[in-house]
Amino acid sequence: MTRKNRAIIHPLETGQIWELEDSNLHIGIVGKTLVHYKHFKGEVKRAPNSLTPKTVLEKYLRDKKAVLVQA
């Protein structure tokens, strides 16, 4: 039996900052099924607000091997 190396994804909470390879993702408001977030790429000081289902964002963070910087 082999084990897969899976990244641990913490539950999404308001105020979290996730660090990706070349960008940061700031969690704004976490609702029942949707999450408001800002995705900062590179040296950009402003980013649009985005809205997506929790499951989709968690899968994206897992696939990109995101690291929780600030909770």
C-alpha positions as CSV (number, residue, x, y, z in Angstrom):
1,M,0.0,0.0,0.0
2,T,1.4,3.4,-1.0
3,R,0.6,6.7,0.4
4,K,0.1,9.8,-1.6
5,N,1.9,13.0,-0.4
6,R,-1.1,15.3,0.1
7,A,-0.9,18.9,1.2
8,I,-2.9,19.7,4.3
9,I,-5.5,22.3,3.5
10,H,-6.8,24.2,6.6
11,P,-10.4,25.3,6.7
12,L,-10.9,28.6,4.9
13,E,-11.4,31.5,7.3
14,T,-11.7,35.2,6.9
15,G,-8.4,37.0,6.9
16,Q,-6.2,34.2,5.7
17,I,-3.3,34.8,3.4
18,W,-2.2,31.9,1.2
19,E,1.2,32.1,-0.7
20,L,1.4,30.4,-4.1
21,E,4.4,30.1,-6.3
22,D,4.3,33.6,-7.8
23,S,1.3,35.2,-6.1
24,N,-0.7,35.7,-2.9
25,L,-4.4,35.0,-2.3
26,H,-6.2,36.9,0.5
27,I,-9.4,35.5,1.8
28,G,-12.1,38.2,2.4
29,I,-15.4,36.8,3.4
30,V,-16.2,33.1,3.9
31,G,-19.9,32.3,3.5
32,K,-21.8,29.0,3.6
33,T,-20.8,27.9,0.1
34,L,-19.0,30.9,-1.4
35,V,-15.7,32.7,-0.7
36,H,-14.8,36.3,-1.6
37,Y,-11.0,36.6,-2.2
38,K,-8.3,38.8,-3.9
39,H,-5.6,37.2,-6.0
40,F,-2.5,39.3,-6.1
41,K,0.0,38.4,-8.9
42,G,3.5,39.7,-8.9
43,E,4.0,43.3,-7.8
44,V,0.4,44.4,-8.4
45,K,-0.9,46.5,-5.5
46,R,-4.5,46.1,-6.4
47,A,-6.6,43.1,-7.3
48,P,-10.2,42.6,-8.1
49,N,-12.6,40.9,-5.7
50,S,-13.5,37.4,-6.9
51,L,-16.2,35.0,-5.8
52,T,-16.0,31.3,-6.1
53,P,-17.4,28.1,-4.4
54,K,-15.4,26.8,-1.4
55,T,-14.8,23.5,-3.0
56,V,-13.3,25.0,-6.2
57,L,-11.0,27.3,-4.2
58,E,-9.8,24.5,-1.9
59,K,-9.0,22.3,-5.0
60,Y,-7.1,25.2,-6.6
61,L,-5.1,25.8,-3.4
62,R,-4.3,22.0,-3.1
63,D,-3.3,21.8,-6.8
64,K,-1.0,24.8,-6.6
65,K,0.5,23.6,-3.3
66,A,-0.4,26.8,-1.5
67,V,1.1,27.6,1.9
68,L,-0.9,29.3,4.7
69,V,1.1,32.4,5.7
70,Q,-1.3,34.2,8.0
71,A,-4.4,32.9,9.7
